[in-house]
């Protein structure tokens, strides 16, 4: 599995050339992120396009002092996927948006289906760790699957690096024990750092 490229400067999305370069550098990482979480090729294509559209719209807000562009992009990807999960009603809006646009042809669908099939093994593992709490799964996915460092994952999640490390420890411990990590009731609103 290819790790996302490491960068030092802010993305230049203000020009067509800059956006094109940024897109080419990150399309595989973003498509991999999406296809590990979605099984429908049309939905994967739509969500990937939505992620880059959101990145283009928010490029002015990127701050290089807060981390690398790929972590910023994965944060946007998480938000886009979470927004989709919260609103299945968006499906109706998506169909309306498709009118007048080129639909995926058979070759595009076949390529996305091949990519989704290639990620099937990951989805089987994901089902086994589905009992983990969402914060633990998110930290684990960003570091282990998507190749971000704990610092970059912390940036994408909007939490401290120590919180990410605690979540990683708890998730790995729970997976080794074969039991889901669950917070005691008195910890339900706080991230407890041990």
KAKA-V303483 format. One record per pair of residues at least 24 apart in sequence whose ideal C-beta (glycine too) atoms are under 7 Angstrom apart, sorted by the first residue. I is the first residue (numbers start at 1). J is the second residue. D is the distance in Angstrom with one decimal. If there is no record, write none. Layout:
BEGIN
i=I j=J d=D
i=I j=J d=D
END
This chain:
BEGIN
i=2 j=28 d=6.3
i=3 j=147 d=3.6
i=4 j=29 d=3.9
i=4 j=70 d=4.3
i=4 j=146 d=6.9
i=4 j=147 d=5.6
i=5 j=70 d=6.5
i=6 j=68 d=6.4
i=7 j=68 d=5.1
i=7 j=69 d=5.0
i=7 j=70 d=6.4
i=9 j=64 d=6.4
i=10 j=62 d=5.2
i=10 j=64 d=4.6
i=10 j=69 d=6.6
i=11 j=59 d=6.2
i=11 j=62 d=6.4
i=11 j=69 d=4.7
i=13 j=55 d=6.8
i=13 j=56 d=5.3
i=13 j=59 d=3.7
i=14 j=59 d=6.9
i=19 j=56 d=6.2
i=23 j=52 d=6.0
i=26 j=70 d=6.5
i=26 j=73 d=5.8
i=29 j=70 d=6.6
i=30 j=73 d=6.6
i=30 j=77 d=5.9
i=31 j=115 d=6.9
i=33 j=74 d=6.5
i=33 j=77 d=5.3
i=33 j=146 d=5.8
i=35 j=115 d=5.2
i=35 j=116 d=5.3
i=35 j=119 d=4.9
i=36 j=119 d=5.0
i=36 j=122 d=5.0
i=36 j=123 d=7.0
i=36 j=145 d=6.5
i=37 j=81 d=6.0
i=39 j=116 d=5.8
i=41 j=109 d=5.3
i=41 j=112 d=3.2
i=41 j=113 d=5.4
i=41 j=116 d=6.2
i=42 j=104 d=6.1
i=44 j=112 d=5.7
i=44 j=116 d=6.9
i=45 j=104 d=6.1
i=45 j=112 d=6.3
i=46 j=94 d=6.1
i=47 j=80 d=6.0
i=47 j=81 d=6.4
i=47 j=84 d=6.3
i=50 j=80 d=5.1
i=51 j=76 d=5.8
i=51 j=77 d=4.8
i=51 j=80 d=4.9
i=54 j=80 d=5.9
i=66 j=155 d=6.0
i=67 j=152 d=5.8
i=67 j=155 d=3.8
i=68 j=152 d=6.1
i=71 j=148 d=5.7
i=71 j=152 d=3.7
i=71 j=155 d=4.6
i=71 j=156 d=4.9
i=74 j=142 d=6.4
i=74 j=146 d=6.0
i=74 j=148 d=6.4
i=74 j=156 d=4.7
i=75 j=155 d=6.8
i=75 j=156 d=3.9
i=78 j=156 d=6.4
i=129 j=175 d=5.8
i=131 j=180 d=3.2
i=132 j=171 d=5.6
i=132 j=174 d=6.1
i=132 j=180 d=5.6
i=132 j=181 d=5.6
i=133 j=181 d=6.2
i=133 j=182 d=7.0
i=133 j=183 d=6.7
i=135 j=167 d=5.7
i=136 j=167 d=5.1
i=136 j=170 d=5.7
i=136 j=171 d=4.1
i=136 j=181 d=5.4
i=139 j=164 d=5.0
i=139 j=167 d=3.8
i=139 j=168 d=5.4
i=139 j=171 d=6.6
i=140 j=168 d=6.3
i=140 j=171 d=4.4
i=143 j=168 d=6.1
i=162 j=193 d=6.0
i=163 j=191 d=5.4
i=163 j=193 d=6.8
i=166 j=193 d=5.2
i=166 j=194 d=6.9
END
